[in-house]
Amino acid sequence: MYNFGMQFHYHEVQNDVIVIAADGGLNQQTANQFMDEILALVEGGITSIIIDCDKLSYISSFGI
């Protein structure tokens, strides 16, 4: 069974580039959480974001 929860791990590559490692599942229930995390970074002044989806266990068509 898939774990549909989502966790985020942040890593700064350079002063203005943030890598977000998404862990868990990306679907209708977690898409808003995902967008909230991204918007918080953008509103905080981050303009270069890399999203690492290597550890996502599940991505639904809604999550894409």
RAKA-V971682 format. One record per residue. N is the residue number from 1. NEAR is the number of other C-alpha atoms within 10 Angstrom. Layout:
N:NEAR
N:NEAR
//
This chain:
1:3
2:8
3:12
4:17
5:16
6:19
7:15
8:14
9:10
10:13
11:11
12:12
13:11
14:9
15:8
16:11
17:14
18:18
19:17
20:19
21:18
22:20
23:20
24:21
25:23
26:26
27:19
28:15
29:14
30:18
31:18
32:13
33:15
34:17
35:11
36:12
37:13
38:16
39:13
40:11
41:15
42:13
43:9
44:9
45:10
46:15
47:11
48:13
49:16
50:14
51:13
52:15
53:16
54:10
55:12
56:18
57:16
58:17
59:16
60:11
61:8
62:11
63:15
64:9
//
